[in-house]
C-alpha cells in the first residue's frame, strides 16, 4: 500500500498531534494520546507520532492519487496550528 512519511522538526509535536486529532474527531474515526494518533479519512489513514524534537506523520492509502491531496491537507492543517513556527514537511514515498 502506498505510504508517504514526513519527519517534521518541532518541539511541540504532541500539541500539534492532539490538535489535529481533536479537530477531525467530529468528522472521522480518530484515536489518540499525547504520543500517538490515528485518523481514518475517507481515502487514507494518517498516523502521527510525537517525539521530543519532531512529529512523524505517515499517510497510507489504497489510492495513489489520494496521497498528494492528503499530504497537502494534513500539512496545511498542522501549519495552521503552528502559526508561530515555520514547519517543513519533507515527504518520502514508500511502497
Secondary structure by P-SEA (a helix, b strand, c coil): cbbbbbbccccaaaaaaaaaaaaacccccccccccccccccccbbbbbbbcccbbbbbbbcccccaaaaaaaaaaaaaaaaaccccccccccccc
